[in-house]
Amino acid sequence: MAAEEESKAGRRSRSTSGSSSSGSSSNVVDGTQAKRSRTGAHERFDAEACFERGLFGRADEMGSEFAAAKPFPHISIAPFCSEELLQGVRREMMERLHFTQKETDIFKYHQSGDLANLDGLPEDERQQLPCLQRLRDAIYSQQFRDLVSHVTGCGPLSGSRTDMSTNRYKQGDHLLLHDDVIGDRRVSYIIYLADPEINDGRGWAPEDGGHLELYPRASETSWAPAVSPTRRLAPRWNQMVLFTVLPGESHHSVEEVAGACKERLSIQGWFHFPQPGEPGYRADQMQRLWQSGAVSTLGQIEAKRQRAAGLAGEDFSAYPDAAGAAQDEDELARYINRDYLDPKIMRQVADRFAEDSHIQLAGFLSTETASALSGWLRAVDVHDGAGTGDGGSAAPILPHGTGERGQWSAFGPPVIQRFLRLDAASPASDTSPEAERLASDLLGRLRDELFASGAFARWLERVTTLAPSAQRAMVRRFRPGLDYTLATPDGTASTTLDATLCLAHDAQRWADGVVGGYQCYIDGGNEDASNDGSVYRQTGGDGDGDGDDGILLTTPAAWNTLTIALREPSVVKFVKYVGASAPGSRWDVSCEYAVGDNDSESDNGSDGAA
């Protein structure tokens, strides 16, 4: 949603997970006054006539429903608007507005321009949007603001700040978890205009995806969100959802739209705290909101304690002093393709890495090891129903909790990331398929016996001229329709060498990035970067990638491919949300190696970092 659509896309080339108005700007124009200025001061704008008859008489009833709602106070009102007016609004949106595809690590959707600034349009353009103007004026009228204040118990709301935009979610579009906390937002709203004739008039179906997902807190003592939502709201025609913007509590996301030829059309925006000079304004109103001690999405992302603990999950482990180099080749050959142990090929790899500061090595594992993993991992995906789409048609959305069993558990918090992580020390579950137990054992050995070994550290030194002093690693599974990591600084102050072994079948289906799953490195030190490192990428119809400044390296998911990349402290990385139509899960072994400054580093001819 930003109530739902969280981005600064329209204002600058970065976005935040809970940060801005998705291209809409807060316009300091009272909607009611603007209406009066066009129709004549002697006419009174009847805002109540724009809404469902009897709506204002249900204020107490709606207030009770709002307060009792879980996992945080909210309400879904349907129908909320005059049917004739909303039909006109939908018609104008579909016929008169231009939508642009926008994509970052946290979202992918199509967005129009700013609805708050309709009064700034040329007269001939404004006259083509009479229903949109009337709805905007009604939403920000004194009558409706008073109703929202009563229902939510949030106190007075500003009439001088209008803040709204429109979004179209097509197949594959999504918005990941955020809490809408930024600036002086007070109440979020979303108006759904899904085709009333969708599914032959039966409405939006669960298999279409696109639901608004509401997340509880992970525990009573934590302000972080749980890894899975507890409430899902389908986008129904003529429905408005309201919730108070609460730091650390109003966590929500928009599930990927999975239905073929289905579109999730909405208007979203915010009511703000009163501005100076307006009734109800208090200089300390924002401080009072934060007195509960809650931590907003941005606060969580910026918190060093969560960066360090959340991203890697483990502390760096130092290598033993023992050299043991004489046995390195035999030890590595248990798992690695012997071609990569050939001195001539290793020199070629080193030359390429010295030039680019990154390299991809296809066919990295031995044929025997890769073949065994291939069969087992495919079997696990089949067991869980992952990867059943053919790349073009609709694929089912996997339910939350898929694959969480035995040695695999969901790892968050989802404000930063969500994926399944292997804990090889835990016992396998009786409910785990045999292929999963076999794959988990081998993946655990790759992590512990290969990538954590001194032999592999010395191999890395030969192909990068960098000497790893410590390492940390995890085995991950990114499930279609569920998992991702966001571009979040990990708090490290020194250079890191990343080595990521990707195990994703059907590489050609991942290659163009449409289904996500790619790993992207971006310059988090760019002056346009937002606090959470989320990078904005706007793509036009020709897919030319306008606005890609700051992206340093993108590696699509592939089978049995090791990516080695030198990452400077200012560089952040993310794995793009894996779409429901992906050919299967993205499995990987993600390793990070602490490396010290090295004289040979300055000879690489590169700034490093991917």
C-alpha angles and dihedrals in degrees: 000000000000089000037017109351106073114191147106087216097130095047105039141353097268136069138197133218095247098000123111150001101280096244096325117111126208103254117206095221124111106234093214093050091047090054092049092050090059099042100038130275092254092064120082117219108231101213094173091062089065093063136068111288111262094017095121091051091061096062096117093045092050091046091057091047091049095051094048096048121115147252085016132345112291141131137209113211118194127200095018104150139054105273093222093051095047093048087054091049092052091048092052092047093052097041106031109029125080117221124203125199113242130184138180135152089280103041150017121192146116118265138188128213128277115306092186091069099052089126089063093061121103111269095251092053094045091053089059091062106051095139094049090050092049092049092048092050091048094049093052096038119121090246095056095040088054090051092050091048091052095046096046099033089224098132128233119352129208119262094188098061117069115182120177143126139167133246136191116203112199128182108311095017118129146154120219128218122305137138103226092236111150134119115339100328111149109171129020122210136185126191114200120213101173112160105280089213094054115135090012092304095309092113133232111338127215091243090057090071116204095116123152105244121205120201129206124216114275089242141340090267097047132072092198116105122251116254093249134041123244098200130048122187120195116222101251125186114264094011128138123195119199130186136161116251103243123178110243094000114063094073114159142149141191113244116229115271104243104169115105112243090004121131128195106209120188147158115220137179148127142260111223136212113270114281125230109292095022123113111271097021115149124182091221097045094115094046089052090054091056096046091097089071093238119159117226125219091261091046091053092049092050095045108109091208091062095041094055097040099034107047103050101015093211137064119247112271118215120230120246116254095240111110104203090171094148092070096041098103094051092046094049094043089066087077112005128083103256091228088074091055092057109110093223093053091044089056090050090051090049092051092050093047091049089056100043107019088229138060139178120220114199120204090021099158121064117267091249094052095043094047093052092049092046094059095043096046092048089051092052092051091049090049091053096041092244120151099018094138120096095222096260107046128063118286124200120258109244113234118247109266095040110150095006101135142106110349094359122083135166112262123204162074090231091214083074106017148335128201139121116272126202117234101189091185091065119086119257114253124244086232093057114104115246091245090058093052091050094045092046091053093051094043090050090052091049089054097045105029100034115024096032094047128108088231092062091046089056091047089052090051091054094051097039104025086230121119114220112218099181139004145199128190144173137189112233139188120200108199120209112259095012120053142071146126124233129225098266129156109245096210096246116141098197139063116281130200112217123203115183122180107201120201107186121143125225097030093191090064091056098040101092094046094234092125092042122224093126121131114232131192118202137181104257089182093063110124090235093055118119121226095266095048093241108158123215120223120180116194124193127208091277092056091232092148098233110189097032094135109134095033107118104174137001121188118187120221112269141165121273095347125145117206117197116191134171109226123197118209092257093055121090130189139202141182108230117239109275109238124228091246093059114125091244143315123321104235119187147160106229116199133180124194126197109227128183128223110283131194090228089058091074089055094058093091090226139093090230130232114095 
